[in-house]
Amino acid sequence: MAGTPAVVMRLVASAFAVAERAGGIARKVMRSGDLGIVEKTGANDLQTLADRLVQKSICASLSQHFPKVTIIGEEDLPAEAVEEELIENGQSEEILQKPCPSEYINIKEEELVVWVDPLDGTKEYTEGLLDHVTVLIGIAYNGKAIAGVINQPFFNYQLGPGATLGRTLWGMLGLGAFGFELKEVEGGKCIITTTRSHSNKLVADCVQAMEPHDVIKVGGAGNKIIQLVEGKASAYVFASPGCKKWDTCAPEAILNAVGGKKLFLHVCPQ
């Protein structure tokens, strides 16, 4: 008789199911036509009803089953009761069947941290650039991103009415990444992906220093990492402060799971 899966595997399996529910919430809010937009620090830092509902759903669902895990979400929301319809109790059976990497088998709940970006690419969500939007759930241990789940609520939306929307990608160090086809940029070209709404001279100079064949400007850290793993870009360059751990944890885990790297470059003054 098989034993109970390791805590981290059960957490990833739950995060997968929760991310899929989150994608459904984002689509439902969009269909309603009332996005409930508020500005947090300015026109480029927005929050919508989808941000609020998705964060409540993810945090409440995971807390219910993993009460000792630290869960940190991007949005500063008041403590209040969460509607039952937002709670997800399911788990991905596919993930539960995967073998846990040996170095993570004995991790305890209280040693894990979950970083949540309920709607990565909120500005793009409000502008109808729906393929830029992702839901990010990252799992960290000892300060290192070890697993991540990315849901694309509007994947396939360009196919029009009747298309099946949404997909969920996930990855874990020592296991690999799933839910997409790993590709490299064709012809060995240097194609850079970078920010579409937070650029400045330093970012532009760093991008051009790479002498790219092409530059893809898109929203959302999760979306940019998807550009990398699916062979649409070879590097994501963002030489500026601004990314937080809820932006990077899930994408970094998936990128590292397929052999990619996140690099911090420090330039010393002359």
N, C-alpha and C positions, 0 to 999 in steps of 0.2 A: 504493500500500500504506500503510495507516494506521500511524503511529508508535506507539511504546510509550506508554501513558498516563503522565501525570505521577505522581511518587512519591506525592503526597497523595491522588490519585484511587485509586491501587492500595491505599493504606493504608485508605481509607474502605471500599473494596470488600471488603478482607479483614476489617475490623472488622465489617461487616455479616454475613458468613458466620460469623465467630467468635461474634457475639452470638446468632445463631440456635442454634448448638451449645450455648452457655451456657444458653439458655432450656430446651433439652432436658435438660441436667444438673440444673437446678433442679426440673424436673418429676419426674425420675427419683428424686431424693432425697426429694421429698415423697411419692411413691408407696411408697417403701420403708418409711415410717413411723418411721424412725430419723433424726431431724434433726441429731443430734450437736451439741446446743446447748451453748455455753460463754458465760459472762459475761466481757466485757472490762473495762469500768469500772463496770458496774452492771446492774440489771434492764432498763434502757432502752437498753443498749448491748451487743447480743448478736452472737455469731458462730455460724454453723451449718456443717455439712459442705458445704452448697451454696455458701456464701460461699467456703470454702477451695478446693473443686474448681473452681468457676467462675473464680476469680482465677488459679489455676494454668493453666487452659485458655487464658484470654485472653492472659495475659502470655507463656506459652511459645509459643503459636501465632504471635502477632505478632512476638515476638523472633526466631523462626526465620526469618521472611521479611524482617524489617526490623531487622537487628541494631544499627543506629546510632541508631534512634529511642529516646528516653528514655520508659520506661513506668513509671508510678507507680500502684500499687494501694492500696486502703484497708487491706487486711489485712496485718499483720506476720507473714509466713510464713517458715519456714526454707527455705534453698536446698536443693533436693533434686530428684532425677530426676522427670520428669513422665511419667505413663503415656501410651502411644501413643494410647489411646482418647480422651484429652482433647485431642489435637492436631487443629486444623482447618486444612486447606491450601487450602480453596476460596476463591473470590472471587465477588462479585456481578457478573455480566456486565452487568446493567442499569446499574450504577454506572460500570463501566469504559467504557461507551458514552457517558457524559455528557461534555460539553466541560468542561475544567478552567477555572475563572475565571482570567483573564490574570495577576492579581496573585499567583497561587499556582503557576504553571507551573514556575518555576525553584527552588522550595523544595527544599532537600536533606534527606535523612533526618535528619541530626544536628541539624537546626533544629526538628524537630517533637517535641512532648511529648504522650504519651497518658495520660489520667487515667481510671482504672478503678474503678468501684464495682461489685463483682461481684454484689451483691444489695442494691439500694436498697429499704429497707423490710423489713429483716430481722425486726424485731419483729412486723410485720404477717404476715410469712411464718410465724412460729411460732404466730401466733394464728388462722391460717386466713383472714385477710383478703387473699386471693390477688390480687385485682384491684389492690391497692396496690403490688404488687411489680414492680420493673423491674431490668434489667441496663443499666448505663450505661458507654459508651465514648466519651470526649470527646477531641478532637484540638485542640491549641493550637499557635499559631505566634507568636513574639515576645510571649508572655504573653497572647494573645487567643484565645478559643475560636472556631475557624473551622469546625469540623465535629463532628457528633455522631451517635451511633447509640444508640437506646433499644429494647431488647427487652422486651416484656411477656409473660413465660412463660405466664401463665394467662389471657390475654385470651380471653373467651368461656366461661370455666369455669362461669359461672352457668347456662349452657344445659344442663348436666348431662352424663351419660354419652353418649359418641358424638360430642360436639362436637369440632371441630378447634380445638386450643388454640394460643395464641401469635400474636404479630405483631411485626414490626420496623419502627420508624420511623427515618428518617435525614434529615439536613439539612446544608447547607453554605452559607456566605455566598457570595452571587453566583450560586447555583444554585436555592435554594428548599428546601423540605422535602417529604418523600414518605412514603407509607405510611399516610396518614390523610386525612380530609376537613377542611380548614380551615374553621372556623365562628366566628361571633361570638355573644355572649350575646344571646338573643332579647329584644326590647323595650327594648334599651339599659339593662337593669338593672345595678346594681352588685352583683356576686356575688363574694365574697372566698373564696379557698381558703387554708387555713393549717394549721399542724401539729395533729395529734391527740394527740401524746404528749410534746411538749416546750414546752408553753405556759407563760406566766407573766403577771403583771399587765401588764407593758409590752406584750407581744404582744397581749393582750386589749384593752388601751386603744387601741393603734394600729389594730387591726381595727375597733373601734367608731367610731373617729374618721373612718373612711371612710364612715360611715352606710350600711352595706350593706343591700340588700334581703334578702340571705341569706348565710350563712357555711357553707362546706363544710370540715369537718375531716377530712383524710385523711393517710395516711402516705406518705413517700417524695418527694424533690424531683422525681424524674422523673415520677412520677404527677401531681404538682401542675401541672407544665408541660403535661402532656397535657390536664388539665382546661382550661387556658387555650386551647390551640390548637384544641381541639374544641368550644369555645363553652360549656363548662359553668361556667366562671368567668371573670371579667374581670381579676382581679389576684390575685397570690400575695403575701401579706404575712407576713413573719417577721422581726420587729424584735428579733432576739436573735443572739448569737454561736452558732456551732455548725456551719454549713454549710462544708464543705471543697470544694476544687476538684474532687475526684472526684464530689461531689454535684452540682456546678453546671456543669461544662464541657460535657458533652453536652446537657443541657437548654437551657443558654444559647445554644449554637450553633443549635439547632433553633428556639428562640424568636426569635432575631435574624434567622434566615433567612426568617422569614415577617413580619418587620416589628415584632416585639415588642422590648421593652427590659428589661434588668435594671438596677435603680437602687439605689445605696447612698445612704441619707439620714443625714446626720450632724447630731445635735442638739447645739447648743452650750449650755453651762450659762449661766443668766441671772446 
